C-alpha cells in the first residue's frame, strides 16, 4: 500500500483561500510586516517621551503619521472599492482614475461658475455613473473586451480632462468641498461611532447564525464568531483612538467606511450582489438560470463610475485643487487596481470583498509612506510596489482551484 501523499503548499493555500477568512490572511500579514518593519526604524516610544520634537514627525507609527496615512489612502481605497465590483465579474476598468480626474475637474469648473457646491457634487456623481455605464454598454452589448474598452476610455478621458483643465491645474477653495477633508468628528462621537459599528457587526453575525440554524446549515463556533468581534473592535477602536490622539476622526474616513459598508451590503446581501458573484464564477451558467448578464455588467461599470466620481471629490477636497498629474497622469490607477488585487479579489472573477480593498489600499499607502519617510527614491517605490502586486497576483493564481466554481 502506497503511503498517502502529504498536501503541498499550493494545496494548503487553496484550502485556506476557500475559507471565509482566507482572503484576509495574506493582506493582514503584508500589512503587519510593513508596519513592523517601518515602525522599528525609529522606536515609537520616542514619540510618547517627546511628542513635540520636529524630527519625530518622521516616525511611522506616530499618531500624526497614521492620521496622514489614512487620509492619503482614502482616494485609493475609494477607487479600489469600485474596481473590486468589476473584478468580481472577471472584468477590469483601466479608466477609473481618469474618470475621477474628469469628475474632479468638472467639479472645480462648476464651483467656479457659481453652482452651489453640494449641487456640483451631485452633478459629477451622475456624470461618473454615465461615464462608467457607457463603457459597460460597449462591453455587455457590443462584446468588446473590457480591457480594450476601458483602455480607450483611459486615453479619451485623459484628453477630456486636459480639455477641461487647459493649464493642467485648478485650485478649489469652496468651503463645502474643502470641509469634506477638513471636518473632524469630536473625539467622543468618534468612539460612539466605533461602538455602533461593533454592535452592528454583532447583530449581523447573530442574524447570520440564526438564518443558518433555520436552514439546517453548519454553524460557526463561538470562538470564530466572537473572535471576529474582538478583532474588528480592536481594529476600529485602535484606529479611532490613534487619530483622536493627533487630531480627531476625519469626516472623509467616516464617509469612506459608510460607502464601503453600503457597497459591501449590496454585493453580499442582495440578489443583485449574489448575481455578480454568479456571473464572475461562470457567466454562461448565470445566463442559463435566467440572470440578465448584460444588465449586471452595465450596472457594475456604473458603480465603478460612481465610486470614481466620489474619489475625485475626495481628492479635490483633500488637495484643495485638481491637477492632471494627481489623477490621470500619476500612479493612482495602478495603486487602485493593486489595492483591489492585494486585498484578495481574484482577477478571474467570482471571489473578493470590498472591505479587503480598503486593507489593500492601506498596504499600498503604508509602503509608499514608509519608503518616503525612510528617504527612498521614486524608483525604489515603484519597484517595491510592483513586487508586492506581482506577489499578490501569484498567490491568487496559485490558490485558484484547478476547475472554476461558482461561489
N, C-alpha and C positions, 0 to 999 in steps of 0.2 A: 504494500500500500504506500502510495506516494504521500509524503508529508504535505499538509496544507500550506500553500504559499502565503506568506505574510503580505498584507496590503501595502502597496507602495506609497510613497509620499504624495504622489499625484492623486491616488485613490482616497487617501485621507483628506486631502484638500477638497476633493469633490464632495465627500460626505459632509465636511464642515460647511461648505458653501450652500448645501441644500437645507441646512437648518435655518431656523428663524433668525438666528443671530450671527450666521456665518459671514454675512457681508460686512458686519460691523467690526469684526475682529481685525482684519488687515489694516483698515484705516485708523482704528484706535491705536494699534501697535505703532503705525507710522507716526501718528501724532505724538504718542508718548516718547518715542525715540528722538524726534526732532526737538520737543520741548526739553527733554532731559539733556540732550547734547548742548543746545544753546543756553539752557538755564545754568549749566555748570560753568559756562565761560566766565561769568562774574557771579560769585556767590550771592544768592538772594538776600542773605541776612545783612549784607551791607546796606540794602535799601532801608531796612527797618531801623538800623542804627543811625543812618544819616540820610533821610529821605529827601532832603532839600539840595543835596550836592548836585551841581550841574552835570558832572561826569556820570552820575548814576542813572541818567535818563537813557543810557545805553544798555541797562540791564534787561535781558529778555523777559524774565518772569516778574518784573515790577508791575504794579497795577497800572501805571501810566502806559507802559508798552502793551500790556494785554488789552487795555481800552483801545489804543490805536490799532492793534491787530484786528480786533473785531470790526472796527469801522472800516479798515482797509479791505477786509474780506467781504463786506456786505454786498457790494456790487457784483463781485464774482459769484457769491452764493446765490444771489437773485437770478442771475442768468443761468447758473448751473441747475437750479430747481426747474426752470423751464426746459432746458436742454434734456434733462432727465426724462421728461414726459415723452419726447420723440425718440429717445434712445430705447425706451420701453417697447416702442413699436418696431425696433430694428432699423430705424431711420436715423438721420443726423441733420443738424441745422448749422451750417457754417456761416450764416448771416446774422446770428443773434447779436453779436457785438456791434455790427454796422447798423442793425435795426435800432439798438439802444442809442447809438450816436445820432441817427436821424431824428429820433423822437426827442432826445435832449436838445438838439439844435432847434427843432421846431418849437419846443417849449420856450427856449430863450427868445426866439423871434416873436412869438405870440405875447409874451410878457412885456417885451419892449414896445410892442404895438398897442399896449394898454388893455389887453384882455386880462380879466381877473385871473390870478394865478391858479386858483382852485379849478376854474373852468378850463384853463390851458392844460392842466394836468389830466383832466378827464378827456380832453380832445386828443392828446398824444397817446393815451392808453387805447382809445378807439382806433387811432391810426395804426398803432402797433399790432392790434388784433387783425386789422385788414392786411397789413404787410405780411404777417405770418400766414394768414388764411389763404392769401393769393398764391403763395408758394405751395401750400398744401393742396390747392386745387390742381396745380400742374402735376404734382406728384401722384395724386389719387386718380384724377380723371384723364390726364393726358398720358400718364405712365412713364414720365421722365424720372430717373433715379433721383432720390433726394439729395445725394451728393452733388449732382450736376446742377439741379435747380437752385440749391442754396449757395453753391459757389458762384453762380451767375448773380444771385441776389446779393452776395457779399460785394462783388465788383460794382453792381449797379447802385446799391445803397451807399457805398463809399463815394461814388461820383455824386449822388444826390446830396450827401452831407456836405461835400465841397461846394455844391451849388448854393446850399442854404447858408454856408459859412465861407464866403469868398476869402476872408482873411485867415481862416483856419481856427479862429478862436472868438469866443463871445462871452463876456462877463455877465453874470446873472446876480443882481443884488436884491431881488424881490424878497421881502421879509418872509412871506409864506413859504416860498421854495426853500430858502435857507433854513427855516425853522425845522424842516424835516430832519436835518442832521444836527441842528443845534439844540433843539428842545431836549431837556433831560427830565426823566421821571424822578420825583422825590424818592430818597432812599427807602423810606418806609413803604411807599407804594410799590417800589421795585420788589421788596421782599414779599409783599402781599400777592403780587402777580406771580412770583415764583411759587408760592404756596398753592395758588389756584391751579397752576399748571400741574403740579404734583397731584393735587386732588382729582383733576381731570384725567390724568393717567391712571390713577387708581380706579376711578369709575369705569374707564374704558376697559381695563384689564378684567375687572369683576364682571362687566357685561359680557365680555368675550367668554369667560369661563361659564357663565350662565347659559349662553347660547350653545356652547359645545356640549354642556351637560344635557340640555334639552334635545340635542340631535344624537346623543349617544356616542359622541366622539371622545377621544382620549383627552384628559385634562392636563394642563401644565401643573407641575408640582408647586407647592407653596414656596420652595426655595427659588424656583425660576420666577414666579410672579413677584415676590417681594424683593428678589434680587434686582429686578428691573426697576422697581420703585426706588430702592436705595441708590442705585447707580444714577438714575435720572435726577433724583433730588440732590445728590452730591454735585452733579454737573451743573444744574441750574442755579442752586444757591451759591456754589463756588464762583460762578461767573458773575452773578449779581453782586455778591459781597466784594469781589475784587474790583469791579467797576465802580461800586459805591465808594471804595476806599480812595479812588483817584478823583472821580467827579460824581457821576451817577449813571444809571441805565439810560442810554440814548433812545429816543423815540424811534429812530431808524431801525435799531436792532429789534425793538418790540414789533414794529411793522413787518420786518422780515420773518420773524417767528410766526406771526399771525398768518401771513401769506403762505408760508410753508405748511402750516397746520391745515389751512384750507385746501391747498393742492394735495396734500397727503391724504386728507379725508376723501376728496374726490376720487383719487386713484386707488384707494383701498377699500372704501366703504360704500361705493355706489355702483350700480350696474354698468355705467359708463366706464368707471375706473377698472372694473374687472374685465370689461371688454378690451381695454388697452393691453392688459397682460395676455389675454387670449390671442389677440392679433399678433402681438410680438412673439408669442410662443409658436403659433402656427396660423398664418393668415388664411390659408386655404380652408383649414378646419373651422375657423371662426366664420368664414363666409358661408360654409355649408350648413352651419347651425342657425343661420339667419341674421348674423350681425352685419350691419352696413359698414363694411371695412373702409369704404371711401370716405364716408362722413366722419368716421372716427379719426382718420388721418387728418382731414381738414381741421377738425376741432383741436387736435393736438398741436398742429402747427400754429393755430390761432392762440393757444395757451402760451406757446413759446414767444409769440409776438407780444402778448400782453406782459409777460414777465420781463421781456427785453425793454419794453417801454417803461415799466416801473424801475428797472435797473438804471435806465437813462435818467429818470427823475432823481433817483437816489444819488447818482454820480454828480449831476448838476448841483444838487443841494450840498453835497459834501465839499466839492471843489469850489463852489461859487462861480463856476464858469463851465463852458463847453468847448472842448478842443478836439480836433480831428485825431491827434495822436493818442489822447486818453481813451478814445473809444474805438474807432475804426482802424487807426494806424498803429496801434500798440499790440500788446500781448494779451489783451482782455479775452479775446475769443479762445485762444489756446488754453488759457488758465481756466476758463469756464468749462470747456469740454473736459479738460484734465481733472477738474474738481468732480465732475459727474462720474467719470470713469474711476478715479481713485476712490470715490465713495462706494464703489461696488456695483454700479449699474452696468449691466452687460451690454457690450456693443452688438451682440447678436439678438438682443431683444428679449422680452419676457421676464426679466429679473432686474430688480433695483428698487430704490426708495429715495424719495425727495429729501428725507431727513439726512440720508447718507451724503447727499450732495453738499449740505452745509459742512459736514465734517471734512469732506474732500476740499472744500474751499478753505477751511482752516489749515489743512495740511499745506496747500499751495501758498496761502498767505504767511503761514509760520516759517516756511522755508525761505521765502523771499525776505521776510522781515529779519530773520536771524542772520541771513547772509549779508544783508545791509548793515546790521549792527556790527558784524564781525569784519566789515571792510572788504567784502568780496566784490569782485568786478561783475559787470553785467554779463560777461561771457560765462563766468562761473555759475551765475544764477540760471542762465539758460541751460547749461549742461546738466546741472543738478535736477532742474525741473523736468527735462527730457528723460533723464534716467528714471526718475520716480514714475513718470507717466508710462514709460515702457514696461517697468516692473508691474504696474497695476494691470496693464493690458495682458501681460504674460500670465499673471495669476488668473485673470478672467478666462483666458483661452484654455489654460490647463485644468481649471476647475469646472469647465463646461462638460456635461455628460456626453458620452460618445454619440448618443442619439438625442435629437431635440425632444423636449417635452413641454407641455403647456402647464404653466403654474397658475 
